[in-house]
Amino acid sequence: MFGGIEAGGTKFVLAIGAAADNIEAQATIATRAPEETLAEAADWFSASGVQLAAIGIASFGPVQLDRSAPDWGHITSTTKPGWSGCDIAGYFAKRFAVPVRFDTDVNGAALAEYNFGAGHDADSLAYVTVGTGIGGGIVYGGQVVHGAGHPELGHLYPKRPAQDDGFLGNCTFHGDCLEGLASGPAIMRRWGRALSDLPPAHPAHALVAEYLAQTCHSLFAATAVERIVLGGGVMETPGLLDRIAFRTRALGRNYLPGREKQSVVAPALNPVSGLVGAMILAEEALAG
């Protein structure tokens, strides 16, 4: 039996199951201070009476993924109060004395959609979540892309239209990066309402779609992935996905090789993409 944890800035979603696609028990707890949140999560696993073989954690970030680093398994410089430097992976490894595999929440979601969801018939996939923050993960041939760290797609700088120069952006670190312009909090700060609550003719819809379409075009151009899956709360806005897909094709101008294979789609596993990804990480932890 495996344990999975989707660790988010607002909530932790927990699961137990015999396989990633066979979740047998699930629970959600609020994200509070690290000590009480991690303890409550661990107590839920203990109370189940199940002997876990391994645990997978798909966490909000930024996080340290380098196994050779002394702070592997830690959240690093997050804006979430109290969580910078939190050793999530180490906490559960010590509490349960089982193998733990640790990655970002978007990498977990990317793995899940690649294996069981919108990318099950593709060789490569990028998963982008657009919500409280913006993040992305990329999978080639079943393997998540890691490098010096993990991708931070939300902190790309999009090209701003000439008429859109009056908003400084909402990102603490970069101002008008993608996250600072198109995330849920950025939209709320700029227009005072969620995108889904603004009238369909409101200019915010076209502007947010433009920034996200630029991101999709850049992903297709730089990584040649076959499929981009767009998830997160902002993407639940009616019509937004179609706007982005249309604009992405227009930005490509029929130039990119392999464009006939490329598509922008919704998650097939929503809202459990990240949780299924955490279970996949648990299976990988046991396999070594």
Short mmCIF file of the C-alpha atoms (twelve columns), coordinates in Angstrom:
data_MODEL
# 
_entry.id   MODEL 
# 
loop_
_atom_site.group_PDB 
_atom_site.id 
_atom_site.type_symbol 
_atom_site.label_atom_id 
_atom_site.label_alt_id 
_atom_site.label_comp_id 
_atom_site.label_asym_id 
_atom_site.label_seq_id 
_atom_site.Cartn_x 
_atom_site.Cartn_y 
_atom_site.Cartn_z 
_atom_site.pdbx_PDB_model_num 
ATOM 1   C CA . MET A 1   0.000   0.000  0.000   1 
ATOM 2   C CA . PHE A 2   1.211   3.476  -0.893  1 
ATOM 3   C CA . GLY A 3   0.696   6.901  0.626   1 
ATOM 4   C CA . GLY A 4   0.360   10.029 -1.452  1 
ATOM 5   C CA . ILE A 5   0.457   13.675 -0.395  1 
ATOM 6   C CA . GLU A 6   -0.429  16.615 -2.591  1 
ATOM 7   C CA . ALA A 7   0.936   19.450 -0.480  1 
ATOM 8   C CA . GLY A 8   -0.612  22.745 -1.468  1 
ATOM 9   C CA . GLY A 9   -0.425  26.224 -0.058  1 
ATOM 10  C CA . THR A 10  -4.126  26.111 0.838   1 
ATOM 11  C CA . LYS A 11  -4.710  22.431 1.537   1 
ATOM 12  C CA . PHE A 12  -3.004  19.047 1.827   1 
ATOM 13  C CA . VAL A 13  -4.753  16.176 0.034   1 
ATOM 14  C CA . LEU A 14  -3.841  12.716 1.331   1 
ATOM 15  C CA . ALA A 15  -4.386  9.293  -0.187  1 
ATOM 16  C CA . ILE A 16  -3.795  5.600  0.433   1 
ATOM 17  C CA . GLY A 17  -4.018  2.980  -2.273  1 
ATOM 18  C CA . ALA A 18  -2.608  -0.149 -3.793  1 
ATOM 19  C CA . ALA A 19  -1.547  1.731  -6.946  1 
ATOM 20  C CA . ALA A 20  -1.563  5.214  -8.415  1 
ATOM 21  C CA . ASP A 21  -4.790  4.468  -10.287 1 
ATOM 22  C CA . ASN A 22  -6.345  2.663  -7.333  1 
ATOM 23  C CA . ILE A 23  -6.853  5.156  -4.499  1 
ATOM 24  C CA . GLU A 24  -8.825  3.545  -1.690  1 
ATOM 25  C CA . ALA A 25  -8.953  6.310  0.940   1 
ATOM 26  C CA . GLN A 26  -8.586  10.062 0.730   1 
ATOM 27  C CA . ALA A 27  -8.693  13.090 3.047   1 
ATOM 28  C CA . THR A 28  -8.181  16.851 2.859   1 
ATOM 29  C CA . ILE A 29  -6.755  19.066 5.590   1 
ATOM 30  C CA . ALA A 30  -6.125  22.808 5.695   1 
ATOM 31  C CA . THR A 31  -2.580  24.081 5.305   1 
ATOM 32  C CA . ARG A 32  -1.653  25.917 8.485   1 
ATOM 33  C CA . ALA A 33  1.726   26.174 10.232  1 
ATOM 34  C CA . PRO A 34  4.153   23.415 9.163   1 
ATOM 35  C CA . GLU A 35  4.279   21.639 12.535  1 
ATOM 36  C CA . GLU A 36  0.546   21.161 12.930  1 
ATOM 37  C CA . THR A 37  -0.137  20.509 9.238   1 
ATOM 38  C CA . LEU A 38  2.494   17.787 8.882   1 
ATOM 39  C CA . ALA A 39  1.494   16.218 12.188  1 
ATOM 40  C CA . GLU A 40  -2.177  16.082 11.215  1 
ATOM 41  C CA . ALA A 41  -1.305  14.527 7.865   1 
ATOM 42  C CA . ALA A 42  0.914   11.899 9.476   1 
ATOM 43  C CA . ASP A 43  -1.712  11.135 12.120  1 
ATOM 44  C CA . TRP A 44  -4.260  10.463 9.377   1 
ATOM 45  C CA . PHE A 45  -1.985  7.867  7.787   1 
ATOM 46  C CA . SER A 46  -1.291  6.289  11.188  1 
ATOM 47  C CA . ALA A 47  -4.978  6.168  12.103  1 
ATOM 48  C CA . SER A 48  -5.756  4.244  8.919   1 
ATOM 49  C CA . GLY A 49  -3.963  1.208  10.342  1 
ATOM 50  C CA . VAL A 50  -2.375  0.589  6.941   1 
ATOM 51  C CA . GLN A 51  1.297   -0.382 6.748   1 
ATOM 52  C CA . LEU A 52  2.685   1.908  4.071   1 
ATOM 53  C CA . ALA A 53  5.436   0.641  1.767   1 
ATOM 54  C CA . ALA A 54  6.412   4.091  0.465   1 
ATOM 55  C CA . ILE A 55  5.210   7.692  0.357   1 
ATOM 56  C CA . GLY A 56  5.139   10.139 -2.543  1 
ATOM 57  C CA . ILE A 57  4.933   13.885 -1.988  1 
ATOM 58  C CA . ALA A 58  3.995   16.416 -4.672  1 
ATOM 59  C CA . SER A 59  4.558   19.801 -3.041  1 
ATOM 60  C CA . PHE A 60  4.106   23.480 -3.674  1 
ATOM 61  C CA . GLY A 61  7.434   25.218 -4.033  1 
ATOM 62  C CA . PRO A 62  10.036  26.224 -4.776  1 
ATOM 63  C CA . VAL A 63  11.603  23.011 -3.458  1 
ATOM 64  C CA . GLN A 64  15.019  21.340 -3.347  1 
ATOM 65  C CA . LEU A 65  15.078  18.252 -5.584  1 
ATOM 66  C CA . ASP A 66  18.818  17.561 -5.620  1 
ATOM 67  C CA . ARG A 67  19.298  14.340 -3.613  1 
ATOM 68  C CA . SER A 68  22.902  15.270 -2.878  1 
ATOM 69  C CA . ALA A 69  21.950  18.600 -1.310  1 
ATOM 70  C CA . PRO A 70  21.724  18.828 2.496   1 
ATOM 71  C CA . ASP A 71  18.298  20.427 2.179   1 
ATOM 72  C CA . TRP A 72  16.838  17.850 -0.212  1 
ATOM 73  C CA . GLY A 73  13.110  17.506 0.375   1 
ATOM 74  C CA . HIS A 74  12.790  21.018 1.783   1 
ATOM 75  C CA . ILE A 75  10.653  23.905 0.625   1 
ATOM 76  C CA . THR A 76  13.050  26.752 -0.098  1 
ATOM 77  C CA . SER A 77  12.247  30.472 -0.479  1 
ATOM 78  C CA . THR A 78  8.465   30.369 -0.643  1 
ATOM 79  C CA . THR A 79  6.169   33.320 -0.034  1 
ATOM 80  C CA . LYS A 80  3.974   31.069 2.161   1 
ATOM 81  C CA . PRO A 81  4.580   32.384 5.716   1 
ATOM 82  C CA . GLY A 82  6.450   29.941 7.937   1 
ATOM 83  C CA . TRP A 83  7.147   27.333 5.266   1 
ATOM 84  C CA . SER A 84  10.551  28.431 3.943   1 
ATOM 85  C CA . GLY A 85  13.090  25.782 4.925   1 
ATOM 86  C CA . CYS A 86  10.439  23.224 5.910   1 
ATOM 87  C CA . ASP A 87  11.714  19.632 5.602   1 
ATOM 88  C CA . ILE A 88  8.582   17.910 4.310   1 
ATOM 89  C CA . ALA A 89  10.221  14.775 2.902   1 
ATOM 90  C CA . GLY A 90  12.408  14.261 5.963   1 
ATOM 91  C CA . TYR A 91  9.462   14.553 8.320   1 
ATOM 92  C CA . PHE A 92  7.546   11.675 6.721   1 
ATOM 93  C CA . ALA A 93  10.656  9.564  6.116   1 
ATOM 94  C CA . LYS A 94  11.491  9.707  9.828   1 
ATOM 95  C CA . ARG A 95  7.920   9.260  11.040  1 
ATOM 96  C CA . PHE A 96  7.210   6.160  8.927   1 
ATOM 97  C CA . ALA A 97  10.686  4.791  8.130   1 
ATOM 98  C CA . VAL A 98  9.767   4.120  4.495   1 
ATOM 99  C CA . PRO A 99  11.194  5.329  1.159   1 
ATOM 100 C CA . VAL A 100 9.977   8.802  0.183   1 
ATOM 101 C CA . ARG A 101 10.036  10.394 -3.257  1 
ATOM 102 C CA . PHE A 102 9.592   14.136 -3.443  1 
ATOM 103 C CA . ASP A 103 8.799   16.484 -6.328  1 
ATOM 104 C CA . THR A 104 6.795   19.574 -7.185  1 
ATOM 105 C CA . ASP A 105 3.009   19.511 -7.314  1 
ATOM 106 C CA . VAL A 106 3.009   20.413 -11.007 1 
ATOM 107 C CA . ASN A 107 5.542   17.699 -11.815 1 
ATOM 108 C CA . GLY A 108 3.255   15.267 -10.018 1 
ATOM 109 C CA . ALA A 109 0.271   16.457 -12.027 1 
ATOM 110 C CA . ALA A 110 2.307   16.207 -15.232 1 
ATOM 111 C CA . LEU A 111 3.223   12.594 -14.439 1 
ATOM 112 C CA . ALA A 112 -0.402  11.745 -13.705 1 
ATOM 113 C CA . GLU A 113 -1.770  13.300 -16.876 1 
ATOM 114 C CA . TYR A 114 1.002   11.682 -18.922 1 
ATOM 115 C CA . ASN A 115 0.340   8.200  -17.567 1 
ATOM 116 C CA . PHE A 116 -3.412  8.150  -17.038 1 
ATOM 117 C CA . GLY A 117 -4.930  11.363 -18.354 1 
ATOM 118 C CA . ALA A 118 -4.831  13.841 -21.211 1 
ATOM 119 C CA . GLY A 119 -1.354  12.765 -22.314 1 
ATOM 120 C CA . HIS A 120 -1.687  8.984  -22.151 1 
ATOM 121 C CA . ASP A 121 -1.357  8.756  -25.945 1 
ATOM 122 C CA . ALA A 122 1.479   11.311 -26.272 1 
ATOM 123 C CA . ASP A 123 5.246   10.904 -26.012 1 
ATOM 124 C CA . SER A 124 5.731   14.266 -24.297 1 
ATOM 125 C CA . LEU A 125 3.641   16.625 -22.230 1 
ATOM 126 C CA . ALA A 126 3.779   19.892 -20.315 1 
ATOM 127 C CA . TYR A 127 1.379   20.538 -17.465 1 
ATOM 128 C CA . VAL A 128 0.768   24.168 -16.522 1 
ATOM 129 C CA . THR A 129 -1.341  25.160 -13.540 1 
ATOM 130 C CA . VAL A 130 -2.869  28.641 -13.432 1 
ATOM 131 C CA . GLY A 131 -4.271  29.457 -10.023 1 
ATOM 132 C CA . THR A 132 -2.909  31.062 -6.873  1 
ATOM 133 C CA . GLY A 133 0.444   30.798 -8.637  1 
ATOM 134 C CA . ILE A 134 1.536   29.602 -12.064 1 
ATOM 135 C CA . GLY A 135 3.821   26.600 -12.412 1 
ATOM 136 C CA . GLY A 136 4.694   23.943 -14.924 1 
ATOM 137 C CA . GLY A 137 6.176   20.501 -15.309 1 
ATOM 138 C CA . ILE A 138 7.449   18.697 -18.406 1 
ATOM 139 C CA . VAL A 139 7.518   14.943 -19.090 1 
ATOM 140 C CA . TYR A 140 9.420   13.171 -21.866 1 
ATOM 141 C CA . GLY A 141 9.068   9.416  -22.284 1 
ATOM 142 C CA . GLY A 142 7.698   9.010  -18.772 1 
ATOM 143 C CA . GLN A 143 10.485  11.013 -17.107 1 
ATOM 144 C CA . VAL A 144 10.001  14.410 -15.490 1 
ATOM 145 C CA . VAL A 145 12.494  17.060 -16.615 1 
ATOM 146 C CA . HIS A 146 14.877  18.092 -13.843 1 
ATOM 147 C CA . GLY A 147 17.973  20.239 -14.146 1 
ATOM 148 C CA . ALA A 148 19.728  22.611 -11.790 1 
ATOM 149 C CA . GLY A 149 16.333  22.882 -10.132 1 
ATOM 150 C CA . HIS A 150 12.815  22.496 -11.476 1 
ATOM 151 C CA . PRO A 151 11.077  24.549 -14.178 1 
ATOM 152 C CA . GLU A 152 9.489   27.808 -13.014 1 
ATOM 153 C CA . LEU A 153 7.293   28.646 -15.982 1 
ATOM 154 C CA . GLY A 154 5.326   31.170 -13.993 1 
ATOM 155 C CA . HIS A 155 8.346   33.434 -13.876 1 
ATOM 156 C CA . LEU A 156 8.871   33.845 -17.591 1 
ATOM 157 C CA . TYR A 157 8.423   37.403 -18.816 1 
ATOM 158 C CA . PRO A 158 5.693   37.595 -21.476 1 
ATOM 159 C CA . LYS A 159 5.652   40.265 -24.140 1 
ATOM 160 C CA . ARG A 160 3.199   42.920 -22.983 1 
ATOM 161 C CA . PRO A 161 0.937   44.581 -25.576 1 
ATOM 162 C CA . ALA A 162 1.576   48.297 -25.969 1 
ATOM 163 C CA . GLN A 163 -1.767  49.172 -24.393 1 
ATOM 164 C CA . ASP A 164 -1.039  47.075 -21.289 1 
ATOM 165 C CA . ASP A 165 1.582   49.058 -19.437 1 
ATOM 166 C CA . GLY A 166 -0.274  50.449 -16.451 1 
ATOM 167 C CA . PHE A 167 -0.118  47.434 -14.123 1 
ATOM 168 C CA . LEU A 168 3.183   46.729 -12.390 1 
ATOM 169 C CA . GLY A 169 2.402   43.081 -11.708 1 
ATOM 170 C CA . ASN A 170 1.768   41.062 -8.578  1 
ATOM 171 C CA . CYS A 171 4.851   38.863 -8.213  1 
ATOM 172 C CA . THR A 172 6.891   39.522 -5.085  1 
ATOM 173 C CA . PHE A 173 10.107  38.622 -6.900  1 
ATOM 174 C CA . HIS A 174 9.618   39.700 -10.523 1 
ATOM 175 C CA . GLY A 175 6.700   42.099 -10.736 1 
ATOM 176 C CA . ASP A 176 5.215   41.603 -14.204 1 
ATOM 177 C CA . CYS A 177 6.303   38.039 -14.939 1 
ATOM 178 C CA . LEU A 178 3.606   35.603 -16.092 1 
ATOM 179 C CA . GLU A 179 2.534   34.840 -12.528 1 
ATOM 180 C CA . GLY A 180 2.489   38.544 -11.741 1 
ATOM 181 C CA . LEU A 181 0.123   39.198 -14.650 1 
ATOM 182 C CA . ALA A 182 -2.103  36.141 -15.108 1 
ATOM 183 C CA . SER A 183 -2.403  34.294 -11.789 1 
ATOM 184 C CA . GLY A 184 -5.595  34.414 -9.733  1 
ATOM 185 C CA . PRO A 185 -4.240  36.950 -7.207  1 
ATOM 186 C CA . ALA A 186 -2.873  39.158 -10.023 1 
ATOM 187 C CA . ILE A 187 -6.259  39.200 -11.730 1 
ATOM 188 C CA . MET A 188 -8.000  39.956 -8.445  1 
ATOM 189 C CA . ARG A 189 -5.590  42.749 -7.576  1 
ATOM 190 C CA . ARG A 190 -5.904  44.340 -10.994 1 
ATOM 191 C CA . TRP A 191 -9.625  44.048 -11.644 1 
ATOM 192 C CA . GLY A 192 -11.092 43.373 -8.209  1 
ATOM 193 C CA . ARG A 193 -12.815 40.137 -9.237  1 
ATOM 194 C CA . ALA A 194 -11.948 36.615 -10.324 1 
ATOM 195 C CA . LEU A 195 -11.686 36.164 -14.088 1 
ATOM 196 C CA . SER A 196 -14.735 33.876 -14.108 1 
ATOM 197 C CA . ASP A 197 -16.769 36.656 -12.434 1 
ATOM 198 C CA . LEU A 198 -15.922 39.282 -15.047 1 
ATOM 199 C CA . PRO A 199 -18.285 39.716 -18.035 1 
ATOM 200 C CA . PRO A 200 -17.251 37.749 -21.158 1 
ATOM 201 C CA . ALA A 201 -16.580 40.991 -23.043 1 
ATOM 202 C CA . HIS A 202 -14.267 42.325 -20.336 1 
ATOM 203 C CA . PRO A 203 -10.755 42.972 -21.741 1 
ATOM 204 C CA . ALA A 204 -9.239  40.851 -18.957 1 
ATOM 205 C CA . HIS A 205 -10.276 37.663 -20.757 1 
ATOM 206 C CA . ALA A 206 -8.391  38.472 -23.943 1 
ATOM 207 C CA . LEU A 207 -5.366  39.766 -22.041 1 
ATOM 208 C CA . VAL A 208 -5.001  36.739 -19.757 1 
ATOM 209 C CA . ALA A 209 -5.507  34.447 -22.756 1 
ATOM 210 C CA . GLU A 210 -2.773  36.346 -24.615 1 
ATOM 211 C CA . TYR A 211 -0.229  35.870 -21.846 1 
ATOM 212 C CA . LEU A 212 -1.021  32.182 -21.429 1 
ATOM 213 C CA . ALA A 213 -0.989  31.618 -25.202 1 
ATOM 214 C CA . GLN A 214 2.472   33.184 -25.371 1 
ATOM 215 C CA . THR A 215 3.550   30.676 -22.729 1 
ATOM 216 C CA . CYS A 216 2.113   27.771 -24.699 1 
ATOM 217 C CA . HIS A 217 3.782   28.941 -27.900 1 
ATOM 218 C CA . SER A 218 7.100   29.295 -26.062 1 
ATOM 219 C CA . LEU A 219 6.761   25.779 -24.654 1 
ATOM 220 C CA . PHE A 220 6.035   24.323 -28.080 1 
ATOM 221 C CA . ALA A 221 8.920   26.256 -29.630 1 
ATOM 222 C CA . ALA A 222 11.487  25.572 -26.889 1 
ATOM 223 C CA . THR A 223 10.627  22.009 -25.852 1 
ATOM 224 C CA . ALA A 224 8.678   20.527 -28.817 1 
ATOM 225 C CA . VAL A 225 6.235   18.789 -26.460 1 
ATOM 226 C CA . GLU A 226 3.206   17.232 -28.106 1 
ATOM 227 C CA . ARG A 227 0.615   18.265 -25.552 1 
ATOM 228 C CA . ILE A 228 0.126   21.114 -23.114 1 
ATOM 229 C CA . VAL A 229 -2.377  20.528 -20.335 1 
ATOM 230 C CA . LEU A 230 -3.713  23.677 -18.662 1 
ATOM 231 C CA . GLY A 231 -5.157  23.247 -15.171 1 
ATOM 232 C CA . GLY A 232 -5.810  25.299 -12.053 1 
ATOM 233 C CA . GLY A 233 -8.626  27.488 -10.821 1 
ATOM 234 C CA . VAL A 234 -8.245  30.299 -13.363 1 
ATOM 235 C CA . MET A 235 -8.597  27.774 -16.194 1 
ATOM 236 C CA . GLU A 236 -12.123 26.963 -15.012 1 
ATOM 237 C CA . THR A 237 -13.207 30.271 -16.557 1 
ATOM 238 C CA . PRO A 238 -15.680 29.447 -19.381 1 
ATOM 239 C CA . GLY A 239 -14.165 29.904 -22.827 1 
ATOM 240 C CA . LEU A 240 -10.618 30.592 -21.624 1 
ATOM 241 C CA . LEU A 241 -9.097  27.334 -22.848 1 
ATOM 242 C CA . ASP A 242 -10.534 27.848 -26.350 1 
ATOM 243 C CA . ARG A 243 -9.216  31.416 -26.448 1 
ATOM 244 C CA . ILE A 244 -5.740  30.246 -25.470 1 
ATOM 245 C CA . ALA A 245 -5.677  27.357 -27.943 1 
ATOM 246 C CA . PHE A 246 -6.795  29.623 -30.792 1 
ATOM 247 C CA . ARG A 247 -4.277  32.327 -29.964 1 
ATOM 248 C CA . THR A 248 -1.470  29.771 -29.541 1 
ATOM 249 C CA . ARG A 249 -2.055  28.519 -33.077 1 
ATOM 250 C CA . ALA A 250 -2.065  32.100 -34.360 1 
ATOM 251 C CA . LEU A 251 1.238   32.885 -32.658 1 
ATOM 252 C CA . GLY A 252 2.827   29.807 -34.262 1 
ATOM 253 C CA . ARG A 253 2.063   31.125 -37.765 1 
ATOM 254 C CA . ASN A 254 2.177   27.608 -39.215 1 
ATOM 255 C CA . TYR A 255 5.931   27.486 -38.717 1 
ATOM 256 C CA . LEU A 256 6.744   25.009 -35.940 1 
ATOM 257 C CA . PRO A 257 7.712   21.496 -37.104 1 
ATOM 258 C CA . GLY A 258 5.330   18.845 -35.774 1 
ATOM 259 C CA . ARG A 259 2.571   21.397 -35.158 1 
ATOM 260 C CA . GLU A 260 -0.041  18.913 -36.395 1 
ATOM 261 C CA . LYS A 261 0.703   16.791 -33.304 1 
ATOM 262 C CA . GLN A 262 0.582   19.647 -30.829 1 
ATOM 263 C CA . SER A 263 -2.489  20.606 -28.841 1 
ATOM 264 C CA . VAL A 264 -3.579  22.589 -25.800 1 
ATOM 265 C CA . VAL A 265 -6.094  20.682 -23.678 1 
ATOM 266 C CA . ALA A 266 -7.765  20.503 -20.270 1 
ATOM 267 C CA . PRO A 267 -6.710  17.967 -17.607 1 
ATOM 268 C CA . ALA A 268 -8.476  14.619 -17.812 1 
ATOM 269 C CA . LEU A 269 -7.900  13.819 -14.129 1 
ATOM 270 C CA . ASN A 270 -9.006  17.133 -12.621 1 
ATOM 271 C CA . PRO A 271 -9.167  17.665 -9.643  1 
ATOM 272 C CA . VAL A 272 -6.936  14.731 -8.606  1 
ATOM 273 C CA . SER A 273 -4.043  15.098 -11.075 1 
ATOM 274 C CA . GLY A 274 -1.586  16.132 -8.359  1 
ATOM 275 C CA . LEU A 275 -2.734  13.441 -5.963  1 
ATOM 276 C CA . VAL A 276 -2.423  10.674 -8.567  1 
ATOM 277 C CA . GLY A 277 1.024   12.072 -9.336  1 
ATOM 278 C CA . ALA A 278 1.977   11.771 -5.674  1 
ATOM 279 C CA . MET A 279 0.953   8.114  -5.768  1 
ATOM 280 C CA . ILE A 280 3.120   7.581  -8.850  1 
ATOM 281 C CA . LEU A 281 6.024   9.092  -6.898  1 
ATOM 282 C CA . ALA A 282 5.338   6.634  -4.079  1 
ATOM 283 C CA . GLU A 283 5.521   3.712  -6.509  1 
ATOM 284 C CA . GLU A 284 8.805   5.094  -7.855  1 
ATOM 285 C CA . ALA A 285 10.147  5.443  -4.299  1 
ATOM 286 C CA . LEU A 286 9.574   1.759  -3.616  1 
ATOM 287 C CA . ALA A 287 11.110  0.800  -6.959  1 
ATOM 288 C CA . GLY A 288 14.215  2.799  -6.023  1 
# 
